[in-house]
C-alpha cells in the first residue's frame, strides 16, 4: 500500500490542483506511519485489491461526524495501479467502501476528483457520486493562475 500511495501522489501531483491536493488532503509522510495510524483507527476502513495475491490497488475511507450527529463516509484514497486498471479492481474496492459506509449508517459518501481528471470523475459517477461543491482557489505565490481575457493571451499588469 505504501508503494501504491507514493505512485498515487506522483500521478496526481502534476495535475491541475494536484500539488495543493497533495499538501492539504494527501497522505502525510512517512507513508508507512500514516497507514499504521489509519489501521488503528476504528472510524477508518482500509481495503486492498489484488490480482493473484499481488496488491494492485488500495482504498481508505473514514467516518466524518457532521454537526447534526450523522456520519459521512469520506474516501481519502482509492487507487489502482495503471497496469491493473480496467479489470474491475477499483470497482470491487469501491463497492466494499460503500458497503462499509452503509453498514455504519452514513448518509453519503464523498471523494475528490481533481479538475480535468475525467477518468476519476466518471468512475465515481458510476457509483452515483455527483458534485456537491466546487472548491475554487487562487494562488498567491505564482503567476500560473494569472487572470486572463476570454482569448487567454492578455492580462493586466500593475
N, C-alpha and C positions, 0 to 999 in steps of 0.2 A: 504494500500500500504506500509506503514511503516513496519508493521509486516512481510509482504512478502519480503521486501527488506532485512530485517535482516536475514530471512531464506535463501535468495539467497546468501548472504555473507557467512553465516555459511556453506552452501552446497559447495560453490566454493573455499573457503579459503584453505581447506586441500588438494585440488588437486594440481598437478604439475603446478607451476606458479600462483597458486591461491592467495597466500598471497601477492605477488608482484602486481598482478592484483588489489586486494582489496585496496592496498596502493597507486596505481597510477591511476587506471581507475574506481575504485569502488566508490560508493556513499559515500559522506562525512557525518560525524556526526555533529550535531544531524540529523538523517534521516528525521524527520518531517520538519526541516528547509530547507533541500536540496530539498524536494519535493515542498515546498512553493515557493522557488526561481524558480524552473522549471515551476510551474504553472503560474508564472507571466511573463515568457519569451516567446515572440511571435515567436521565432525561435525554440521552443520546443513543441512537441506533446506528450501527455500522454494518455494512453488507459488502461482500466481495463477490465478483463474478469470475468464474473460472472456465477454462477450456482445458480438458484433460489434466485437471489438477494444477494448472498454471493460472495464477491470478492475473487477469487481464483487465479488470475493472474494479472500482470500489465506489461506495456511496456512503454519505453521512447525513443524517437528519437529526434535528434536536427539537424538543418541545420549547416553545416560547410562550410564556404566560402573558396573557393580554390583560388590559385594565379591567375588563368585565369578568375576569376569573376563568375564562375559557382558554384553551390552548390552540396554538397554531403550529403546524409542522414546518420547520424551516430547513430546506436542503442546503447545506453548506458545500457539499462535494457530491458530484456524480460524474464519474469519468470512466471512459473505456479507451483502452489503448487504440490508436488509429488502425492498427492491423487487425483488430478484433471487432471493428465496428460493422454494423450491417448484418450481424448474425443473431441478434436478439438478446445479447448480454445486458445492454443498457436497459432494455425493456423489462427484463426479468428483475433487475435490481430496482428499477423504479416501481414495479408492481409490489415488491416486498416493502419498500419505503412507504408507499401509500397505505398498504395494509397495516403496517405498524402504527401509522398515524391514526387510521380509523379505529384500531383497537384501543387507542388511548383517548378517544373522543375528540380528536382535533376537529375544529370547524373548517379547516382548509389546509392546503399545502402551498408554500411559497418557494420559489427558486429564482436565481438570477441568470439571465441571458444577456450577454454584452451586446451593445449596438452593432448591428451588421452581422452578428453570428446567427445567420438564418437556420443553420442546421440544428443548433441547440434550441432555438425558439420553436421550430417546427416539431422537434422531439417532444418538448414539454407540452405543446398544444395537443399532441395525440393523446395525452393523458388528461386533457381538459383544463390545463393551466392556461390562464389568459392574463394579459397585462392588467394590473390593477393600480399601478403607479408608474410614473416615469421619473427617474432621478436626473435632474439637469445639473450641469457643472460648468464652471468657468475657471480655467487655470489662471492663477495669479503669478506663476513663476516661469511661464514660457509663452512665446508668441504663436504657438501652434494653434491656439484657439482664437486667434485674432478675428474680430468681426469682419465679414466680407459682404460685398454687394451681391445682388442676385447673379451677376455674371461671375462672381468669385475671384476677380482679379484686381479689385481696387479696395483700398482701406484708408481710413483716416489716421493720420499721424499727428501727434501734438508735440 
